[in-house]
Structure formats: C-alpha cells, structure tokens
C-alpha cells in the first residue's frame, strides 16, 4: 500500500533526510509553464521524471531508468508529486513493484484541486501550502 503524505511532510522529509528524494512526474510543459518545487533551500535537487509522455499520455518507458540515473537507491525514500496526486500514485505503484519500497504519494500534488473558478494552486497541494517553488 502506498501512503498519501502532505506536501509539508514531504518537504520536511526531503529537507531533513539525505536518503529522501522528491520526484516530479509531470511533463516538461507543466514544469516550464506552471512551476516546480524548489529544493535549493534544502540543498537538494528535484528529480524530474515524467510518468506519462505527451501527447498521447503513454507511460514513459525510461521512468525507472531515470530513477536509477538520479542515484536513488532501492532503500531510499521517494516522494512522488504530480499536478493533483493521481499520476504520482501510479508512478509510486510502479516504483514499488520495481523494488523501491519506501515510496509515498504527495497528496493533492503541486497544484491541488480546482477551485470554484476552475483555477488550481489555491485550495491544497504544494503551492497552496506555501512551500518553496519556482518557475520551471
């Protein structure tokens, strides 16, 4: 079972434990146009590893290889984040099935759910939690 964890708890883990990694599984377009978690204040780097590839949304065949190339070990903690928490949960399950057993899903993702106006980033998620982020 993969646990959901709050963005604040993910930030605390990544900024406090050297074996904890934040992996953003959104697309390059999302990173560039919406933004990304900024881990520089914790002296860390965000791992960017798209779970699905545009335009058709097929699963990235290099997803697990990118985790390995990023130096993430099977015993390390991995916190997966996407826009709202759905793709990151799928990515966490794939990583778990590949032997990464300390995996977590960042609840509500980077932007969280839509508000009454259809905008994201205000109700829940990394941005709404006022955690550090930057434009991609």
C-alpha positions, 0 to 999 in steps of 0.5 A, a space after each residue: 500500500 502506498 501512503 498519501 503524505 502532505 506536501 509539508 511532510 514531504 518537504 520536511 522529509 526531503 529537507 531533513 533526510 539525505 536518503 529522501 528524494 522528491 520526484 516530479 512526474 509531470 511533463 516538461 510543459 507543466 514544469 516550464 509553464 506552471 512551476 516546480 518545487 524548489 529544493 535549493 533551500 534544502 540543498 537538494 535537487 528535484 528529480 524530474 521524471 515524467 510518468 506519462 509522455 505527451 501527447 498521447 499520455 503513454 507511460 514513459 518507458 525510461 521512468 525507472 531508468 531515470 530513477 536509477 540515473 538520479 542515484 536513488 537507491 532501492 532503500 531510499 525514500 521517494 516522494 512522488 508529486 504530480 499536478 493533483 496526486 493521481 499520476 504520482 500514485 501510479 508512478 509510486 505503484 510502479 516504483 514499488 513493484 520495481 523494488 523501491 519500497 519506501 515510496 509515498 504519494 504527495 497528496 493533492 500534488 503541486 497544484 491541488 484541486 480546482 477551485 470554484 473558478 476552475 483555477 488550481 494552486 489555491 485550495 491544497 497541494 504544494 503551492 497552496 501550502 506555501 512551500 518553496 517553488 519556482 518557475 520551471 
